[in-house]
């Protein structure tokens, strides 16, 4: 079931829920960044959570998405 969250359960039993829609609303600036976030959520949720918890998500998106508007 898709909960629209990445759930992290730590060894001590604590759980963190990351609301993916709230993250996308805050950081993605174009469809390419949104696609990259969706890819990470479904294919590397631990990497996605790591980027968010360490504050590197915006820098990551800037480096992996190349967006040039058509003139």
Number of C-alpha atoms within 10 A of each C-alpha: 3 5 9 13 16 17 15 15 10 9 7 6 7 8 11 12 13 17 13 18 10 11 14 14 10 10 14 18 14 10 11 15 21 17 13 15 22 16 13 15 18 11 11 13 18 15 12 21 21 13 15 14 11 8 11 12 19 15 10 13 18 13 9 11 15 9 12 6 4 4 3
